Amino acid sequence: MKALLEIHILQNFAPSNLNRDDTGSPKDAFFGGVRRGRISSQSLKRAKRIYFKEQDLLPAENLAIRTKRLTSELVRLLELNGHPNNLAVKVVNLALGGLKIKVDEEKGKTEYLIYFGNQEIAALAELVHTNWDKLAVALEKEDSGKKKDKKAAKDAVDGEIIKALEKVLDGGKAVDLALFGRMLADLPEKNQYAACQVAHAISTHKIDRSEDFYTAVDDLKPDDNAGADMLGTVEFNSACYYRYAVIDLEKLRHNLGGSDHLQGDSELALKGVEAFLRASIYALPTGKQNSFAAHQLPSFIGFTVREQASPRSLANAFEKPIKPKEEGLTAPSIKALETEWERLERVYGQPGESSVVSNDLGVLGAFLKDKAASNVEDLIKETLERVKTAMDW
């Protein structure tokens, strides 16, 4: 049974630059023929991952690390078992080479970002510790050779050790990894397909960029020396964003199965869903927040659980851009979203069960008012009950 959990959010931000492009400008996109504000899905996902950790929504062993500094972390764990740093670095790099993960020995970094669960990293360190003597002998063998490439490193490590190292790369029951997936270029069989898809947030209306010209004055400058000692500009915008995400609930459970993917882990999957819902509401990218402090919470949140259904974004509610009126942008954006939501249910069916909250219940029409929860905590509670029922968790 395919069951989906969908998240629809409208969030209005005061002047801000939450997500910048390579020139430092707020990211944007064209939609419906006009320029829209945009917050990338990557920045939204990272904000959620950070929120999981900072708010202790999930145990550390059920989270993952994305890093090029995998060697350093493994060496740190090996040092706790009494292994010397210099030799541990070489042994770890050899073991990673056995996995076809090459490390730049001068920089101490892998070729690309590695996304491993904390349990996977701990298990790798334990295997290196257990097989330390064999790997040390293999290190001498590799050092005596002429070639220093992935194949040479793989050939130097005992095949049984390589199999053991590969076996622990099962996702490590890391919720963020299970949600967002990973790609390992040299270990494609260890890739994990994401259970969650996150859309780029787009403004419901046309936006224009603005510039802030700023100056700074040296506090110790003589009184008779006028003028600024630093000046510059920073771009920003203000926008009401539509945010959408969808979780394949069975895929999430499957990804959290560790070595037993067929069985999965329903209890952990439910905890992951709750963490994701809370992070969707409260987590934000941190771009230029010290300058703008754009800490506006969502004006509208809708959670839907649908079975035997296809994903359904409501972004086309805003193909025709909302125009600011006396009531602002948020209220007409909610009305447009409700119209699109009702229309899609009428045409395609698959309604599922939904709960919504809004800062202004008076804006909701009859269609969404019937789905209104009293507050965010009730919204989350109702949604989790629907997830448990749909998935028999």
C-alpha positions as CSV (number, residue, x, y, z in Angstrom):
1,M,0.0,0.0,0.0
2,K,1.4,3.4,-1.0
3,A,0.5,6.1,1.6
4,L,1.7,9.6,1.3
5,L,2.1,12.4,3.9
6,E,1.9,15.9,2.2
7,I,2.8,19.2,3.7
8,H,1.5,22.5,2.5
9,I,2.7,25.7,4.1
10,L,2.3,29.4,3.4
11,Q,4.8,31.6,5.2
12,N,5.2,35.4,4.8
13,F,8.6,36.9,5.5
14,A,9.5,40.5,6.2
15,P,12.6,41.8,4.3
16,S,15.2,39.0,4.3
17,N,17.8,37.1,2.3
18,L,17.4,33.6,3.6
19,N,18.9,31.8,0.7
20,R,21.5,33.4,-1.5
21,D,22.9,32.7,-5.0
22,D,26.5,32.9,-6.0
23,T,26.4,36.7,-6.2
24,G,24.8,37.1,-2.8
25,S,21.4,37.9,-4.1
26,P,18.2,36.2,-2.9
27,K,17.5,33.2,-5.1
28,D,14.6,33.5,-7.5
29,A,12.8,31.8,-10.3
30,F,10.3,32.5,-13.1
31,F,6.9,31.0,-12.7
32,G,3.7,32.1,-14.3
33,G,5.7,34.5,-16.4
34,V,7.0,36.6,-13.6
35,R,9.9,36.6,-11.2
36,R,9.3,34.8,-7.9
37,G,11.2,34.7,-4.7
38,R,12.7,31.2,-4.2
39,I,14.2,29.2,-1.3
40,S,16.0,26.1,-2.5
41,S,14.9,22.7,-1.4
42,Q,18.5,22.0,-0.4
43,S,18.6,24.8,2.1
44,L,15.2,23.8,3.5
45,K,16.4,20.2,4.0
46,R,19.6,21.3,5.7
47,A,17.6,23.6,8.0
48,K,15.5,20.6,9.0
49,R,18.5,18.4,9.6
50,I,20.0,21.0,11.9
51,Y,16.7,21.4,13.7
52,F,16.5,17.7,14.3
53,K,19.8,17.8,16.1
54,E,19.5,21.2,17.9
55,Q,16.1,20.4,19.3
56,D,17.0,16.8,20.3
57,L,14.0,15.5,18.3
58,L,15.9,12.3,17.5
59,P,18.7,10.4,19.2
60,A,22.2,11.1,17.9
61,E,22.5,7.4,16.8
62,N,19.6,8.0,14.5
63,L,21.1,10.9,12.7
64,A,23.6,11.2,9.9
65,I,26.7,13.3,9.0
66,R,27.5,14.8,5.6
67,T,31.2,15.5,5.5
68,K,34.5,15.3,3.6
69,R,36.3,14.8,6.9
70,L,35.3,11.2,7.4
71,T,38.9,10.3,8.2
72,S,39.1,12.7,11.1
73,E,35.9,11.4,12.7
74,L,37.0,7.8,12.4
75,V,40.5,8.6,13.7
76,R,38.9,10.4,16.7
77,L,36.9,7.2,17.5
78,L,40.0,5.0,17.1
79,E,42.0,7.2,19.4
80,L,39.4,6.5,22.1
81,N,40.5,2.9,21.7
82,G,44.2,3.8,22.2
83,H,45.4,3.9,18.7
84,P,48.1,6.5,17.8
85,N,46.9,9.4,15.6
86,N,49.5,9.2,12.8
87,L,49.1,5.5,12.2
88,A,45.3,5.7,12.6
89,V,45.1,8.2,9.8
90,K,46.9,5.9,7.4
91,V,45.0,2.8,8.5
92,V,41.6,4.6,8.1
93,N,42.6,5.9,4.7
94,L,43.6,2.4,3.6
95,A,40.3,1.0,4.9
96,L,38.3,3.6,3.1
97,G,40.4,2.9,0.0
98,G,39.2,-0.7,0.3
99,L,35.7,0.7,0.0
100,K,36.8,2.6,-3.1
101,I,36.5,5.9,-1.2
102,K,39.6,7.8,-2.0
103,V,41.0,10.4,0.5
104,D,43.3,13.3,-0.4
105,E,46.0,12.6,2.1
106,E,47.4,16.1,2.1
107,K,44.0,17.7,2.8
108,G,42.6,14.8,4.8
109,K,39.4,15.0,2.8
110,T,37.4,12.6,0.7
111,E,36.9,13.5,-3.0
112,Y,33.2,14.4,-2.4
113,L,30.8,14.8,0.5
114,I,30.1,11.5,2.2
115,Y,26.7,11.0,3.9
116,F,26.9,8.3,6.6
117,G,24.7,7.6,9.5
118,N,26.4,7.9,13.0
119,Q,25.8,4.2,13.5
120,E,27.6,3.4,10.2
121,I,30.5,5.5,11.2
122,A,30.7,3.9,14.6
123,A,30.5,0.4,13.1
124,L,33.3,1.3,10.6
125,A,35.5,2.5,13.4
126,E,34.8,-0.7,15.4
127,L,35.7,-2.9,12.4
128,V,39.0,-1.0,11.8
129,H,39.8,-1.4,15.5
130,T,38.9,-5.2,15.5
131,N,41.0,-5.7,12.3
132,W,43.8,-3.3,13.2
133,D,46.7,-5.8,13.0
134,K,45.6,-7.1,9.6
135,L,45.1,-3.6,8.2
136,A,48.5,-2.5,9.6
137,V,50.1,-5.4,7.6
138,A,48.1,-4.4,4.5
139,L,49.3,-0.8,5.0
140,E,52.9,-2.0,4.8
141,K,52.0,-4.0,1.6
142,E,50.4,-0.9,0.0
143,D,53.3,1.4,1.0
144,S,55.7,-1.0,-0.7
145,G,53.8,-0.8,-3.9
146,K,54.2,1.8,-6.6
147,K,50.6,2.7,-7.4
148,K,48.5,4.8,-5.2
149,D,45.0,4.6,-6.6
150,K,41.6,3.2,-5.6
151,K,42.3,-0.2,-7.2
152,A,45.7,-0.5,-5.4
153,A,44.1,0.3,-2.1
154,K,41.3,-2.2,-2.6
155,D,43.7,-4.9,-3.6
156,A,45.8,-4.3,-0.4
157,V,42.9,-4.9,1.9
158,D,41.7,-8.5,2.7
159,G,38.5,-9.3,0.9
160,E,36.8,-10.5,4.0
161,I,37.5,-7.1,5.7
162,I,36.1,-5.3,2.7
163,K,32.9,-7.4,2.8
164,A,32.5,-6.6,6.5
165,L,33.1,-2.9,5.9
166,E,30.5,-2.9,3.0
167,K,28.0,-4.8,5.1
168,V,27.7,-2.0,7.8
169,L,26.8,0.6,5.1
170,D,23.1,-0.1,5.4
171,G,21.9,3.5,6.2
172,G,22.5,3.1,10.0
173,K,18.9,3.8,10.8
174,A,19.6,7.5,10.3
175,V,16.3,9.3,9.9
176,D,17.6,12.3,8.0
177,L,19.4,9.9,5.6
178,A,16.3,7.8,5.1
179,L,14.3,10.9,4.4
180,F,16.6,12.7,2.0
181,G,18.6,9.8,0.5
182,R,22.3,9.6,-0.5
183,M,24.4,9.0,-3.5
184,L,27.8,7.4,-3.2
185,A,29.6,7.7,-6.6
186,D,32.0,4.8,-5.9
187,L,29.5,2.6,-4.1
188,P,26.3,2.9,-6.1
189,E,24.9,-0.3,-4.5
190,K,24.9,1.6,-1.2
191,N,22.9,4.5,-2.5
192,Q,19.6,5.2,-0.7
193,Y,16.6,6.6,-2.5
194,A,14.9,9.4,-0.6
195,A,11.6,8.8,1.1
196,C,10.9,12.5,1.0
197,Q,10.7,15.1,-1.8
198,V,11.0,18.8,-0.9
199,A,10.0,21.4,-3.4
200,H,11.7,24.8,-3.8
201,A,9.6,27.3,-2.0
202,I,8.3,30.0,-4.3
203,S,6.6,33.3,-3.6
204,T,2.9,33.3,-4.4
205,H,3.4,36.7,-6.1
206,K,5.8,38.7,-8.2
207,I,8.8,40.1,-6.4
208,D,11.2,42.9,-6.9
209,R,14.6,43.0,-5.4
210,S,15.7,45.8,-3.1
211,E,19.1,46.9,-1.9
212,D,20.3,48.0,1.5
213,F,23.2,50.5,1.3
214,Y,25.0,50.1,4.6
215,T,28.0,51.9,6.2
216,A,30.1,51.3,9.3
217,V,32.1,53.8,11.3
218,D,35.4,53.2,13.1
219,D,34.7,53.7,16.8
220,L,38.2,55.0,17.4
221,K,38.2,57.5,14.5
222,P,39.1,61.1,15.5
223,D,36.1,63.4,15.9
224,D,37.3,65.7,13.1
225,N,37.5,62.9,10.6
226,A,34.1,62.5,9.0
227,G,32.8,59.7,6.8
228,A,32.3,56.0,6.9
229,D,35.1,53.4,7.1
230,M,33.2,50.6,5.3
231,L,30.3,50.7,2.9
232,G,28.5,48.2,0.7
233,T,25.1,46.9,-0.4
234,V,23.1,43.8,0.2
235,E,20.1,42.6,-1.7
236,F,16.9,41.4,-0.1
237,N,13.2,40.9,-0.7
238,S,10.1,40.2,1.2
239,A,7.6,37.5,0.1
240,C,4.9,35.1,1.0
241,Y,6.1,31.6,0.1
242,Y,4.3,28.4,-0.7
243,R,6.2,25.4,0.6
244,Y,5.5,21.8,-0.3
245,A,6.9,18.4,0.7
246,V,5.8,14.8,0.5
247,I,6.9,11.6,2.3
248,D,6.4,8.1,0.9
249,L,5.7,6.5,4.3
250,E,6.4,2.9,3.3
251,K,9.7,4.0,1.7
252,L,10.7,5.7,4.9
253,R,10.0,2.6,7.0
254,H,11.9,0.5,4.4
255,N,14.9,2.8,4.5
256,L,15.0,2.6,8.3
257,G,15.3,-1.2,8.3
258,G,19.0,-1.2,8.6
259,S,20.3,-4.6,7.5
260,D,16.7,-5.9,7.5
261,H,15.0,-3.6,4.9
262,L,12.1,-6.0,4.5
263,Q,11.1,-5.6,8.1
264,G,11.8,-1.9,8.5
265,D,11.4,0.0,11.8
266,S,7.8,1.4,12.2
267,E,8.4,3.0,15.6
268,L,11.5,4.9,14.4
269,A,9.7,5.9,11.2
270,L,6.9,7.4,13.2
271,K,9.4,9.3,15.3
272,G,11.0,10.5,12.1
273,V,7.6,11.7,10.8
274,E,6.9,13.7,13.9
275,A,10.4,15.3,13.8
276,F,9.9,16.2,10.1
277,L,6.5,17.8,10.8
278,R,7.9,19.9,13.7
279,A,10.9,20.9,11.6
280,S,8.7,21.8,8.7
281,I,6.9,24.3,10.9
282,Y,9.8,25.8,12.8
283,A,13.1,25.3,11.0
284,L,14.4,28.0,8.7
285,P,17.5,28.7,6.6
286,T,19.8,31.0,8.4
287,G,21.0,33.3,5.6
288,K,21.5,36.9,6.7
289,Q,19.4,36.4,9.8
290,N,21.7,38.5,11.9
291,S,21.0,41.4,9.5
292,F,17.3,40.8,9.0
293,A,15.9,38.7,11.9
294,A,13.1,37.3,9.6
295,H,11.6,35.0,12.2
296,Q,8.0,34.8,10.9
297,L,6.1,31.6,11.6
298,P,3.8,30.1,9.0
299,S,0.4,31.7,8.4
300,F,-1.1,28.5,7.1
301,I,-0.2,24.8,7.6
302,G,-1.9,21.8,6.0
303,F,-1.0,18.1,6.6
304,T,-2.6,15.4,4.5
305,V,-2.4,11.6,4.6
306,R,-3.5,10.0,1.3
307,E,-3.5,6.3,0.5
308,Q,-3.2,4.7,-3.0
309,A,-2.6,8.2,-4.3
310,S,-0.1,10.2,-6.3
311,P,1.7,13.3,-4.9
312,R,-0.1,16.6,-5.5
313,S,1.5,20.0,-5.1
314,L,-0.7,23.0,-5.0
315,A,1.8,25.4,-6.6
316,N,-0.4,26.0,-9.6
317,A,-2.7,27.9,-7.2
318,F,-0.2,30.7,-7.8
319,E,0.5,30.4,-11.5
320,K,-1.4,33.6,-11.7
321,P,0.5,35.7,-9.2
322,I,-1.3,37.1,-6.2
323,K,-1.6,40.9,-6.3
324,P,-1.3,42.8,-3.1
325,K,-4.5,44.4,-1.9
326,E,-5.7,46.1,1.2
327,E,-5.7,42.7,3.0
328,G,-2.0,42.1,2.0
329,L,-0.7,38.9,0.4
330,T,-1.2,36.2,2.9
331,A,-5.0,36.1,3.0
332,P,-5.5,36.0,-0.8
333,S,-2.8,33.4,-1.0
334,I,-4.7,31.2,1.5
335,K,-7.9,31.7,-0.5
336,A,-6.1,30.8,-3.8
337,L,-4.6,27.6,-2.2
338,E,-8.0,26.6,-0.9
339,T,-9.6,27.0,-4.4
340,E,-6.9,24.9,-6.0
341,W,-7.1,22.2,-3.3
342,E,-10.9,21.9,-3.7
343,R,-10.7,21.9,-7.5
344,L,-8.1,19.1,-7.6
345,E,-10.1,17.0,-5.2
346,R,-13.2,17.5,-7.4
347,V,-11.4,16.5,-10.6
348,Y,-9.0,13.8,-9.4
349,G,-10.5,12.5,-6.2
350,Q,-8.0,10.8,-3.8
351,P,-8.9,13.3,-1.1
352,G,-7.3,11.6,1.9
353,E,-7.6,13.0,5.4
354,S,-6.4,16.5,6.2
355,S,-5.9,18.9,9.1
356,V,-5.0,22.5,8.8
357,V,-4.2,25.5,11.0
358,S,-4.3,29.2,10.1
359,N,-3.5,32.4,12.0
360,D,-6.8,33.7,10.7
361,L,-9.6,31.2,10.6
362,G,-11.9,33.9,9.1
363,V,-9.9,33.6,5.9
364,L,-10.8,29.9,5.5
365,G,-13.7,28.9,3.4
366,A,-16.1,26.0,4.2
367,F,-13.8,23.5,2.5
368,L,-10.8,24.1,4.7
369,K,-12.7,25.3,7.8
370,D,-14.0,21.8,8.2
371,K,-10.4,20.5,8.4
372,A,-9.2,23.1,11.0
373,A,-7.4,22.0,14.1
374,S,-7.3,24.3,17.1
375,N,-3.5,24.6,17.2
376,V,-0.2,23.2,16.0
377,E,0.1,20.5,18.6
378,D,-3.4,19.2,17.7
379,L,-2.5,19.3,14.1
380,I,0.6,17.2,14.6
381,K,-1.3,14.8,16.9
382,E,-4.1,14.3,14.4
383,T,-1.7,13.7,11.6
384,L,0.4,11.1,13.5
385,E,-2.8,9.2,14.3
386,R,-3.7,9.1,10.6
387,V,-0.2,7.9,9.7
388,K,-0.4,5.1,12.2
389,T,-3.8,4.1,10.9
390,A,-2.8,4.2,7.3
391,M,0.4,2.3,7.8
392,D,-0.7,0.0,10.7
393,W,2.2,1.2,12.7
